[in-house]
Amino acid sequence: MSLEKQLERIEKREYKVGILGLGYVGLPLMWTFHDANMPVIGFDVDQEKVDCIKSGTPYIKHLGEEMMSVLSSSDKCEATTDFSRMTEADSLLMCVPTPLDHHREPDMKYVTQTAETISKYLREGQLVILESTTYPGTTEDLIIPILEKGSGLKAGEDFYVAYSPEREDPGNPDFNTAKIPKVVGAHGEDALKLACAMYDTAIVQTVPVSDCKTAEAVKLTENIFRSINIALVNELKVIYHAMGIDVHEVLDAASTKPFGFMKFTPGPGLGGHCIPIDPFYLTWKAREVEHPTRFIELAGEINTDMPRYVMRRTLEALNTQKKALNGSNVLLIGLSYKPDVDDDRESPTYKLFELFRSMGAEISYYDPYVPKIKETREYPQFAGMQSVDWNEETVSGFDVVVISTNHTDIEYGELAKWSDLIVDTRNAMNGLPVKEGQVVKA
Ligand SMILES: NC(=O)c1ccc[n+]([C@@H]2O[C@H](COP(=O)([O-])OP(=O)(O)OC[C@H]3O[C@@H](n4cnc5c(N)ncnc54)[C@H](O)[C@@H]3O)[C@@H](O)[C@H]2O)c1
Protein backbone atom coordinates (compact mmCIF):
# COMPACT_ATOMS: atom_id res chain seq x y z
CA MET A 1 0.00 0.00 0.00
CA SER A 2 1.44 3.40 -0.97
CA LEU A 3 2.25 6.05 1.61
CA GLU A 4 -0.56 8.25 0.19
CA LYS A 5 -3.07 5.43 0.65
CA GLN A 6 -1.92 4.92 4.25
CA LEU A 7 -2.24 8.65 4.99
CA GLU A 8 -5.71 8.55 3.49
CA ARG A 9 -6.67 5.66 5.77
CA ILE A 10 -5.44 7.71 8.75
CA GLU A 11 -7.48 10.70 7.56
CA LYS A 12 -10.59 8.52 7.29
CA ARG A 13 -9.92 6.92 10.70
CA GLU A 14 -9.65 3.48 9.11
CA TYR A 15 -6.02 2.98 10.09
CA LYS A 16 -5.86 0.33 12.84
CA VAL A 17 -3.44 1.06 15.67
CA GLY A 18 -1.93 -2.01 17.34
CA ILE A 19 -0.53 -1.61 20.85
CA LEU A 20 1.80 -4.18 22.39
CA GLY A 21 1.94 -4.07 26.17
CA LEU A 22 -1.17 -2.78 27.94
CA GLY A 23 0.31 -1.47 31.18
CA TYR A 24 0.64 2.06 32.59
CA VAL A 25 1.67 3.35 29.15
CA GLY A 26 -0.12 1.07 26.69
CA LEU A 27 -3.58 1.23 28.23
CA PRO A 28 -3.89 5.05 28.26
CA LEU A 29 -2.44 5.10 24.74
CA MET A 30 -5.12 2.67 23.61
CA TRP A 31 -7.72 4.92 25.18
CA THR A 32 -6.27 8.02 23.52
CA PHE A 33 -6.45 6.57 20.00
CA HIS A 34 -9.89 5.14 20.69
CA ASP A 35 -11.02 8.53 21.91
CA ALA A 36 -9.80 9.99 18.59
CA ASN A 37 -12.06 7.52 16.78
CA MET A 38 -9.23 5.32 15.54
CA PRO A 39 -9.70 1.55 15.54
CA VAL A 40 -7.36 -0.06 18.08
CA ILE A 41 -6.22 -3.55 18.90
CA GLY A 42 -4.17 -4.24 22.03
CA PHE A 43 -1.88 -7.19 22.69
CA ASP A 44 -0.45 -8.44 25.94
CA VAL A 45 1.10 -11.65 27.18
CA ASP A 46 -0.87 -11.15 30.40
CA GLN A 47 -4.25 -12.85 29.96
CA GLU A 48 -5.59 -11.17 33.10
CA LYS A 49 -5.17 -7.66 31.62
CA VAL A 50 -6.80 -8.72 28.36
CA ASP A 51 -9.73 -10.22 30.29
CA CYS A 52 -10.08 -7.00 32.30
CA ILE A 53 -10.29 -4.93 29.11
CA LYS A 54 -12.89 -7.32 27.71
CA SER A 55 -14.98 -7.25 30.86
CA GLY A 56 -14.47 -3.55 31.64
CA THR A 57 -12.73 -4.26 34.96
CA PRO A 58 -10.23 -1.54 36.01
CA TYR A 59 -6.71 -2.73 36.75
CA ILE A 60 -4.95 0.65 36.99
CA LYS A 61 -6.73 2.64 39.65
CA HIS A 62 -6.10 6.25 38.57
CA LEU A 63 -7.44 5.60 35.04
CA GLY A 64 -10.93 5.16 36.45
CA GLU A 65 -13.86 2.89 35.70
CA GLU A 66 -15.43 4.83 32.85
CA MET A 67 -12.46 4.31 30.52
CA MET A 68 -12.62 0.56 31.00
CA SER A 69 -16.34 0.34 30.51
CA VAL A 70 -16.15 2.41 27.28
CA LEU A 71 -13.28 0.29 25.92
CA SER A 72 -14.99 -2.99 26.78
CA SER A 73 -18.22 -2.08 25.02
CA SER A 74 -16.67 -0.46 21.94
CA ASP A 75 -16.68 -2.18 18.56
CA LYS A 76 -13.53 -0.15 17.63
CA CYS A 77 -11.39 -1.60 20.41
CA GLU A 78 -10.20 -5.11 21.08
CA ALA A 79 -7.64 -6.76 23.34
CA THR A 80 -6.09 -10.14 22.76
CA THR A 81 -3.23 -12.48 23.61
CA ASP A 82 -3.35 -13.87 20.07
CA PHE A 83 -0.31 -12.24 18.47
CA SER A 84 -1.08 -13.71 15.03
CA ARG A 85 -3.74 -11.01 14.83
CA MET A 86 -0.97 -8.40 14.49
CA THR A 87 -1.40 -8.71 10.75
CA GLU A 88 -4.75 -6.88 11.13
CA ALA A 89 -3.04 -3.76 12.47
CA ASP A 90 -1.58 -0.98 10.34
CA SER A 91 0.83 0.11 13.06
CA LEU A 92 2.42 -1.74 15.98
CA LEU A 93 3.41 0.35 18.99
CA MET A 94 5.68 -1.39 21.49
CA CYS A 95 5.01 -0.31 25.10
CA VAL A 96 6.79 -3.06 27.00
CA PRO A 97 9.02 -2.77 30.09
CA THR A 98 12.68 -1.72 29.97
CA PRO A 99 14.02 -2.44 33.46
CA LEU A 100 17.60 -2.87 34.69
CA ASP A 101 19.03 -6.33 35.32
CA HIS A 102 20.75 -7.45 38.53
CA HIS A 103 23.97 -5.69 37.42
CA ARG A 104 22.00 -2.46 36.85
CA GLU A 105 22.44 -2.76 33.10
CA PRO A 106 19.63 -2.47 30.51
CA ASP A 107 17.43 -5.54 30.46
CA MET A 108 16.20 -5.58 26.87
CA LYS A 109 14.52 -8.96 26.93
CA TYR A 110 10.92 -7.65 26.77
CA VAL A 111 11.78 -5.41 23.85
CA THR A 112 13.69 -8.07 21.91
CA GLN A 113 11.03 -10.73 22.56
CA THR A 114 8.33 -8.37 21.32
CA ALA A 115 10.37 -7.50 18.21
CA GLU A 116 10.90 -11.21 17.51
CA THR A 117 7.16 -11.87 17.76
CA ILE A 118 6.41 -8.92 15.47
CA SER A 119 8.95 -10.18 12.94
CA LYS A 120 6.99 -13.43 12.55
CA TYR A 121 3.83 -11.62 11.46
CA LEU A 122 5.22 -8.42 9.95
CA ARG A 123 3.69 -7.56 6.59
CA GLU A 124 4.52 -4.97 3.97
CA GLY A 125 3.45 -1.43 4.75
CA GLN A 126 3.18 -1.83 8.54
CA LEU A 127 4.60 0.84 10.80
CA VAL A 128 6.51 -0.42 13.86
CA ILE A 129 7.15 2.11 16.62
CA LEU A 130 9.11 1.58 19.82
CA GLU A 131 7.70 3.65 22.68
CA SER A 132 9.62 2.07 25.57
CA THR A 133 12.30 4.22 27.16
CA THR A 134 15.74 3.09 26.05
CA TYR A 135 19.33 4.02 25.15
CA PRO A 136 20.13 5.87 21.90
CA GLY A 137 20.61 3.38 19.08
CA THR A 138 18.10 0.75 20.23
CA THR A 139 15.62 1.15 17.37
CA GLU A 140 18.13 1.14 14.54
CA ASP A 141 20.83 -1.16 15.96
CA LEU A 142 18.73 -3.67 17.88
CA ILE A 143 15.09 -3.63 16.69
CA ILE A 144 15.46 -3.21 12.93
CA PRO A 145 17.91 -6.15 12.54
CA ILE A 146 15.52 -8.42 14.50
CA LEU A 147 12.53 -7.31 12.41
CA GLU A 148 14.41 -7.71 9.11
CA LYS A 149 15.89 -11.07 10.02
CA GLY A 150 12.59 -12.63 11.12
CA SER A 151 10.46 -11.22 8.33
CA GLY A 152 12.81 -11.13 5.35
CA LEU A 153 11.52 -7.58 4.74
CA LYS A 154 13.62 -4.42 4.54
CA ALA A 155 13.04 -1.44 6.87
CA GLY A 156 12.45 1.79 4.98
CA GLU A 157 11.52 -0.10 1.82
CA ASP A 158 8.96 -2.74 2.83
CA PHE A 159 7.90 -1.48 6.24
CA TYR A 160 8.25 1.67 8.33
CA VAL A 161 10.04 2.12 11.66
CA ALA A 162 10.00 4.94 14.20
CA TYR A 163 10.75 5.69 17.82
CA SER A 164 8.46 7.85 19.91
CA PRO A 165 9.05 8.07 23.65
CA GLU A 166 6.16 7.93 26.05
CA ARG A 167 5.93 10.90 28.42
CA GLU A 168 2.93 9.68 30.40
CA ASP A 169 2.73 11.05 33.95
CA PRO A 170 0.32 8.65 35.70
CA GLY A 171 -2.12 10.35 38.03
CA ASN A 172 -1.35 13.89 36.81
CA PRO A 173 -4.79 15.54 36.57
CA ASP A 174 -3.55 18.26 34.20
CA PHE A 175 -1.89 16.11 31.54
CA ASN A 176 -3.09 12.88 30.00
CA THR A 177 -1.55 11.17 26.96
CA ALA A 178 -3.57 13.24 24.50
CA LYS A 179 -2.36 16.53 25.98
CA ILE A 180 1.38 15.77 26.04
CA PRO A 181 3.31 16.66 22.85
CA LYS A 182 4.81 13.56 21.22
CA VAL A 183 8.43 13.52 20.08
CA VAL A 184 8.91 11.36 16.99
CA GLY A 185 12.13 10.19 15.33
CA ALA A 186 11.98 7.82 12.39
CA HIS A 187 13.96 5.64 10.05
CA GLY A 188 13.52 7.73 6.92
CA GLU A 189 11.24 10.56 5.76
CA ASP A 190 8.23 8.42 4.89
CA ALA A 191 8.18 6.69 8.25
CA LEU A 192 8.34 10.11 9.94
CA LYS A 193 5.46 11.44 7.86
CA LEU A 194 3.34 8.38 8.58
CA ALA A 195 4.08 8.22 12.32
CA CYS A 196 3.41 11.95 12.78
CA ALA A 197 0.14 11.71 10.82
CA MET A 198 -1.00 8.83 13.02
CA TYR A 199 -0.15 10.58 16.31
CA ASP A 200 -1.67 13.84 15.02
CA THR A 201 -5.11 12.20 15.04
CA ALA A 202 -5.00 11.75 18.79
CA ILE A 203 -2.28 13.89 20.37
CA VAL A 204 -2.12 17.64 20.75
CA GLN A 205 1.21 18.08 18.96
CA THR A 206 3.89 15.98 17.34
CA VAL A 207 7.50 17.10 17.57
CA PRO A 208 9.53 15.53 14.75
CA VAL A 209 13.28 15.16 15.28
CA SER A 210 16.07 14.08 12.91
CA ASP A 211 16.19 10.37 13.66
CA CYS A 212 15.38 7.58 16.10
CA LYS A 213 18.48 8.02 18.24
CA THR A 214 17.75 11.71 18.80
CA ALA A 215 14.23 10.83 19.97
CA GLU A 216 15.68 8.13 22.25
CA ALA A 217 18.10 10.70 23.70
CA VAL A 218 15.27 13.21 24.28
CA LYS A 219 13.47 10.84 26.63
CA LEU A 220 16.62 9.97 28.58
CA THR A 221 17.54 13.65 28.85
CA GLU A 222 14.16 14.49 30.37
CA ASN A 223 14.46 11.81 33.02
CA ILE A 224 18.14 12.49 33.75
CA PHE A 225 17.20 16.13 34.28
CA ARG A 226 14.59 15.06 36.85
CA SER A 227 16.88 12.61 38.63
CA ILE A 228 19.67 15.17 38.99
CA ASN A 229 17.39 17.94 40.19
CA ILE A 230 15.71 15.66 42.72
CA ALA A 231 19.16 14.67 43.99
CA LEU A 232 20.07 18.34 44.31
CA VAL A 233 17.06 19.20 46.49
CA ASN A 234 17.60 16.02 48.52
CA GLU A 235 21.17 17.09 49.22
CA LEU A 236 20.02 20.60 50.10
CA LYS A 237 17.42 19.12 52.45
CA VAL A 238 20.12 17.37 54.48
CA ILE A 239 22.43 20.41 54.55
CA TYR A 240 19.69 22.90 55.41
CA HIS A 241 18.37 20.68 58.15
CA ALA A 242 21.81 20.72 59.77
CA MET A 243 21.65 24.54 59.58
CA GLY A 244 18.16 24.73 61.07
CA ILE A 245 16.60 25.79 57.77
CA ASP A 246 13.44 24.21 56.35
CA VAL A 247 14.14 23.20 52.74
CA HIS A 248 10.44 23.28 51.83
CA GLU A 249 10.13 26.90 52.89
CA VAL A 250 13.26 27.71 50.88
CA LEU A 251 11.94 25.97 47.77
CA ASP A 252 8.50 27.57 48.03
CA ALA A 253 10.06 31.00 48.29
CA ALA A 254 12.60 30.31 45.53
CA SER A 255 9.84 29.24 43.18
CA THR A 256 8.30 32.69 43.31
CA LYS A 257 11.13 33.73 40.98
CA PRO A 258 9.38 34.00 37.63
CA PHE A 259 12.35 32.80 35.58
CA GLY A 260 15.46 30.63 35.88
CA PHE A 261 14.18 28.39 38.66
CA MET A 262 12.14 25.21 38.52
CA LYS A 263 10.86 23.61 41.70
CA PHE A 264 11.71 20.01 42.51
CA THR A 265 10.64 18.39 45.75
CA PRO A 266 12.78 16.33 48.11
CA GLY A 267 11.55 12.96 49.33
CA PRO A 268 12.50 9.58 50.78
CA GLY A 269 14.26 8.42 47.59
CA LEU A 270 13.39 7.65 44.00
CA GLY A 271 10.71 5.27 42.87
CA GLY A 272 8.74 4.13 39.86
CA HIS A 273 9.66 2.50 36.61
CA CYS A 274 11.42 5.56 35.14
CA ILE A 275 13.57 7.96 37.16
CA PRO A 276 15.61 5.41 39.17
CA ILE A 277 16.25 3.35 36.03
CA ASP A 278 16.36 5.34 32.80
CA PRO A 279 19.48 7.46 33.51
CA PHE A 280 21.51 4.26 33.80
CA TYR A 281 20.57 3.31 30.25
CA LEU A 282 22.74 6.23 29.18
CA THR A 283 25.49 5.34 31.67
CA TRP A 284 25.68 1.90 30.08
CA LYS A 285 25.65 3.19 26.51
CA ALA A 286 28.13 6.00 27.23
CA ARG A 287 30.81 3.42 28.07
CA GLU A 288 30.90 2.66 24.35
CA VAL A 289 32.10 6.19 23.65
CA GLU A 290 34.38 6.12 26.70
CA HIS A 291 32.58 8.82 28.64
CA PRO A 292 31.70 8.50 32.31
CA THR A 293 28.27 9.89 33.28
CA ARG A 294 29.37 11.61 36.47
CA PHE A 295 26.24 13.70 37.09
CA ILE A 296 24.06 10.62 36.71
CA GLU A 297 26.16 8.52 39.07
CA LEU A 298 26.33 11.26 41.70
CA ALA A 299 22.56 11.84 41.57
CA GLY A 300 22.06 8.08 41.87
CA GLU A 301 24.29 7.97 44.97
CA ILE A 302 22.48 10.83 46.70
CA ASN A 303 18.99 9.58 45.87
CA THR A 304 19.85 6.02 46.88
CA ASP A 305 21.06 7.23 50.26
CA MET A 306 17.75 8.99 51.08
CA PRO A 307 15.99 6.00 52.69
CA ARG A 308 18.99 5.68 55.04
CA TYR A 309 18.68 9.36 55.89
CA VAL A 310 14.99 8.86 56.69
CA MET A 311 15.90 5.93 58.91
CA ARG A 312 18.51 8.01 60.75
CA ARG A 313 15.95 10.78 61.30
CA THR A 314 13.45 8.21 62.59
CA LEU A 315 16.06 6.84 65.01
CA GLU A 316 16.70 10.38 66.29
CA ALA A 317 12.98 11.05 66.59
CA LEU A 318 12.38 7.91 68.65
CA ASN A 319 15.41 8.77 70.75
CA THR A 320 13.76 12.02 71.87
CA GLN A 321 11.02 9.82 73.34
CA LYS A 322 13.58 7.52 74.99
CA LYS A 323 12.74 4.74 72.55
CA ALA A 324 14.87 2.59 70.26
CA LEU A 325 14.01 1.58 66.73
CA ASN A 326 14.70 -1.98 67.80
CA GLY A 327 11.38 -3.31 69.07
CA SER A 328 9.35 -0.26 67.94
CA ASN A 329 6.19 -0.54 65.87
CA VAL A 330 6.57 1.56 62.73
CA LEU A 331 3.70 2.49 60.45
CA LEU A 332 4.67 3.64 56.96
CA ILE A 333 2.11 5.69 55.10
CA GLY A 334 2.12 5.34 51.31
CA LEU A 335 3.48 2.36 49.46
CA SER A 336 3.15 3.63 45.90
CA TYR A 337 6.14 5.60 44.71
CA LYS A 338 4.18 8.81 44.20
CA PRO A 339 0.85 10.27 45.30
CA ASP A 340 -2.52 9.12 44.02
CA VAL A 341 -1.40 6.14 41.92
CA ASP A 342 -1.31 2.41 42.68
CA ASP A 343 2.15 1.84 41.16
CA ASP A 344 4.56 0.49 43.80
CA ARG A 345 7.42 -0.45 41.45
CA GLU A 346 10.82 0.53 42.88
CA SER A 347 9.05 2.34 45.71
CA PRO A 348 11.46 3.71 48.35
CA THR A 349 8.94 2.52 50.95
CA TYR A 350 10.14 -1.02 50.30
CA LYS A 351 13.69 0.07 51.00
CA LEU A 352 12.46 1.64 54.25
CA PHE A 353 10.70 -1.62 55.14
CA GLU A 354 14.00 -3.42 54.69
CA LEU A 355 16.02 -0.89 56.67
CA PHE A 356 13.58 -0.68 59.57
CA ARG A 357 13.29 -4.44 59.74
CA SER A 358 17.06 -4.85 59.71
CA MET A 359 17.14 -2.65 62.83
CA GLY A 360 14.65 -4.86 64.64
CA ALA A 361 11.50 -2.75 64.09
CA GLU A 362 8.05 -4.20 63.44
CA ILE A 363 6.73 -2.71 60.19
CA SER A 364 3.20 -2.12 58.92
CA TYR A 365 1.85 0.14 56.20
CA TYR A 366 -1.24 2.08 55.25
CA ASP A 367 -2.06 2.73 51.60
CA PRO A 368 -5.59 2.91 50.21
CA TYR A 369 -4.13 2.46 46.70
CA VAL A 370 -2.27 -0.75 47.53
CA PRO A 371 -4.46 -2.76 49.90
CA LYS A 372 -2.31 -5.88 49.54
CA ILE A 373 1.29 -6.31 48.33
CA LYS A 374 1.69 -8.45 45.25
CA GLU A 375 4.77 -10.51 44.50
CA THR A 376 7.58 -8.24 43.24
CA ARG A 377 10.89 -9.26 41.76
CA GLU A 378 12.95 -7.07 44.08
CA TYR A 379 11.10 -7.60 47.37
CA PRO A 380 9.40 -11.01 47.40
CA GLN A 381 9.59 -11.07 51.23
CA PHE A 382 6.83 -8.44 51.54
CA ALA A 383 4.29 -10.17 49.30
CA GLY A 384 0.96 -10.74 51.02
CA MET A 385 1.33 -7.90 53.56
CA GLN A 386 -1.88 -5.92 53.87
CA SER A 387 -2.58 -2.27 54.54
CA VAL A 388 -3.75 -1.61 58.11
CA ASP A 389 -7.12 0.07 58.68
CA TRP A 390 -7.32 3.81 59.02
CA ASN A 391 -8.77 4.49 62.45
CA GLU A 392 -7.64 5.97 65.74
CA GLU A 393 -7.29 2.67 67.56
CA THR A 394 -4.98 1.21 64.91
CA VAL A 395 -2.91 4.28 64.08
CA SER A 396 -2.38 5.41 67.68
CA GLY A 397 -0.93 1.97 68.49
CA PHE A 398 2.32 2.68 66.59
CA ASP A 399 5.43 4.16 68.18
CA VAL A 400 6.12 6.23 65.08
CA VAL A 401 4.42 6.94 61.76
CA VAL A 402 6.60 7.64 58.72
CA ILE A 403 4.93 9.44 55.80
CA SER A 404 6.63 8.06 52.74
CA THR A 405 4.08 8.97 50.05
CA ASN A 406 1.57 11.79 50.47
CA HIS A 407 -1.63 10.59 48.81
CA THR A 408 -4.02 13.53 48.70
CA ASP A 409 -7.04 11.71 50.10
CA ILE A 410 -5.35 10.79 53.37
CA GLU A 411 -6.62 12.82 56.34
CA TYR A 412 -3.38 14.21 57.78
CA GLY A 413 -5.38 16.22 60.34
CA GLU A 414 -6.62 12.91 61.78
CA LEU A 415 -3.08 11.61 61.82
CA ALA A 416 -2.03 14.67 63.87
CA LYS A 417 -4.71 13.75 66.43
CA TRP A 418 -3.90 10.04 66.51
CA SER A 419 -0.11 9.80 66.45
CA ASP A 420 2.41 11.22 68.94
CA LEU A 421 5.38 10.95 66.59
CA ILE A 422 5.34 11.51 62.83
CA VAL A 423 8.36 11.47 60.52
CA ASP A 424 7.31 13.44 57.46
CA THR A 425 9.37 12.95 54.28
CA ARG A 426 6.91 14.85 52.06
CA ASN A 427 5.97 17.95 54.03
CA ALA A 428 2.44 16.53 54.22
CA MET A 429 1.87 17.87 57.75
CA ASN A 430 2.77 21.42 56.75
CA GLY A 431 0.34 23.98 58.18
CA LEU A 432 -1.55 21.52 60.39
CA PRO A 433 -1.82 22.20 64.12
CA VAL A 434 0.71 19.88 65.79
CA LYS A 435 2.44 19.70 69.15
CA GLU A 436 6.07 20.66 69.72
CA GLY A 437 8.28 17.76 68.61
CA GLN A 438 5.37 15.73 67.25
CA VAL A 439 6.44 16.08 63.60
CA VAL A 440 9.99 15.51 62.44
CA LYS A 441 10.82 16.39 58.84
CA ALA A 442 13.07 13.97 56.99
N1 LIG B 1 4.86 4.03 33.77
C1 LIG B 1 5.22 5.24 33.37
O1 LIG B 1 4.85 6.23 33.98
C2 LIG B 1 6.06 5.45 32.13
C3 LIG B 1 6.19 6.75 31.62
C4 LIG B 1 6.94 6.96 30.48
C5 LIG B 1 7.59 5.89 29.88
N2 LIG B 1 7.47 4.63 30.40
C6 LIG B 1 8.15 3.55 29.69
O2 LIG B 1 7.18 2.80 28.97
C7 LIG B 1 7.53 1.41 28.93
C8 LIG B 1 6.40 0.59 29.49
O3 LIG B 1 6.22 0.92 30.86
P1 LIG B 1 4.89 0.60 31.66
O4 LIG B 1 4.98 1.40 32.91
O5 LIG B 1 3.70 0.75 30.81
O6 LIG B 1 5.12 -0.96 31.98
P2 LIG B 1 4.02 -1.97 32.52
O7 LIG B 1 4.77 -3.05 33.21
O8 LIG B 1 2.94 -1.24 33.25
O9 LIG B 1 3.37 -2.57 31.19
C9 LIG B 1 4.06 -3.34 30.29
C10 LIG B 1 3.12 -4.39 29.72
O10 LIG B 1 3.82 -5.10 28.72
C11 LIG B 1 3.42 -6.46 28.80
N3 LIG B 1 4.39 -7.28 28.10
C12 LIG B 1 5.56 -7.77 28.53
N4 LIG B 1 6.17 -8.48 27.56
C13 LIG B 1 5.36 -8.44 26.48
C14 LIG B 1 5.43 -8.97 25.18
N5 LIG B 1 6.47 -9.71 24.80
N6 LIG B 1 4.41 -8.71 24.33
C15 LIG B 1 3.36 -7.98 24.73
N7 LIG B 1 3.22 -7.45 25.96
C16 LIG B 1 4.21 -7.68 26.82
C17 LIG B 1 3.29 -6.73 30.28
O11 LIG B 1 2.47 -7.86 30.53
C18 LIG B 1 2.65 -5.42 30.76
O12 LIG B 1 1.25 -5.47 30.73
C19 LIG B 1 8.84 1.31 29.70
O13 LIG B 1 9.90 1.41 28.81
C20 LIG B 1 8.81 2.53 30.59
O14 LIG B 1 10.11 2.95 30.95
C21 LIG B 1 6.70 4.39 31.51
The ligand as a MOL file (V3000), in Angstrom:
LIG
                    3D

  0  0  0     0  0            999 V3000
M  V30 BEGIN CTAB
M  V30 COUNTS 44 48 0 0 0
M  V30 BEGIN ATOM
M  V30 1 N 4.8630 4.0280 33.7680 0
M  V30 2 C 5.2170 5.2350 33.3700 0
M  V30 3 O 4.8540 6.2290 33.9790 0
M  V30 4 C 6.0600 5.4500 32.1300 0
M  V30 5 C 6.1920 6.7450 31.6200 0
M  V30 6 C 6.9430 6.9580 30.4810 0
M  V30 7 C 7.5880 5.8850 29.8790 0
M  V30 8 N 7.4690 4.6310 30.3960 0 CHG=1
M  V30 9 C 8.1490 3.5460 29.6870 0
M  V30 10 O 7.1780 2.8000 28.9680 0
M  V30 11 C 7.5330 1.4150 28.9260 0
M  V30 12 C 6.4020 0.5890 29.4890 0
M  V30 13 O 6.2200 0.9160 30.8610 0
M  V30 14 P 4.8940 0.6020 31.6600 0
M  V30 15 O 4.9770 1.4000 32.9110 0
M  V30 16 O 3.6970 0.7540 30.8090 0 CHG=-1
M  V30 17 O 5.1250 -0.9560 31.9830 0
M  V30 18 P 4.0200 -1.9710 32.5220 0
M  V30 19 O 4.7660 -3.0500 33.2140 0
M  V30 20 O 2.9430 -1.2440 33.2520 0
M  V30 21 O 3.3690 -2.5720 31.1930 0
M  V30 22 C 4.0560 -3.3390 30.2920 0
M  V30 23 C 3.1220 -4.3850 29.7200 0
M  V30 24 O 3.8240 -5.1010 28.7160 0
M  V30 25 C 3.4170 -6.4550 28.7960 0
M  V30 26 N 4.3910 -7.2780 28.0950 0
M  V30 27 C 5.5650 -7.7700 28.5260 0
M  V30 28 N 6.1670 -8.4800 27.5560 0
M  V30 29 C 5.3570 -8.4360 26.4840 0
M  V30 30 C 5.4260 -8.9690 25.1800 0
M  V30 31 N 6.4730 -9.7100 24.8040 0
M  V30 32 N 4.4140 -8.7100 24.3270 0
M  V30 33 C 3.3550 -7.9840 24.7290 0
M  V30 34 N 3.2190 -7.4530 25.9620 0
M  V30 35 C 4.2140 -7.6770 26.8150 0
M  V30 36 C 3.2900 -6.7270 30.2790 0
M  V30 37 O 2.4720 -7.8560 30.5330 0
M  V30 38 C 2.6460 -5.4230 30.7620 0
M  V30 39 O 1.2500 -5.4740 30.7310 0
M  V30 40 C 8.8430 1.3110 29.6970 0
M  V30 41 O 9.9020 1.4070 28.8110 0
M  V30 42 C 8.8130 2.5300 30.5890 0
M  V30 43 O 10.1100 2.9480 30.9530 0
M  V30 44 C 6.7040 4.3860 31.5060 0
M  V30 END ATOM
M  V30 BEGIN BOND
M  V30 1 1 1 2
M  V30 2 2 2 3
M  V30 3 1 2 4
M  V30 4 1 4 5
M  V30 5 2 4 44
M  V30 6 2 5 6
M  V30 7 1 6 7
M  V30 8 2 7 8
M  V30 9 1 8 9
M  V30 10 1 8 44
M  V30 11 1 9 10
M  V30 12 1 9 42
M  V30 13 1 10 11
M  V30 14 1 11 12
M  V30 15 1 11 40
M  V30 16 1 12 13
M  V30 17 1 13 14
M  V30 18 2 14 15
M  V30 19 1 14 16
M  V30 20 1 14 17
M  V30 21 1 17 18
M  V30 22 2 18 19
M  V30 23 1 18 20
M  V30 24 1 18 21
M  V30 25 1 21 22
M  V30 26 1 22 23
M  V30 27 1 23 24
M  V30 28 1 23 38
M  V30 29 1 24 25
M  V30 30 1 25 26
M  V30 31 1 25 36
M  V30 32 1 26 27
M  V30 33 1 26 35
M  V30 34 2 27 28
M  V30 35 1 28 29
M  V30 36 1 29 30
M  V30 37 2 29 35
M  V30 38 1 30 31
M  V30 39 2 30 32
M  V30 40 1 32 33
M  V30 41 2 33 34
M  V30 42 1 34 35
M  V30 43 1 36 37
M  V30 44 1 36 38
M  V30 45 1 38 39
M  V30 46 1 40 41
M  V30 47 1 40 42
M  V30 48 1 42 43
M  V30 END BOND
M  V30 END CTAB
M  END
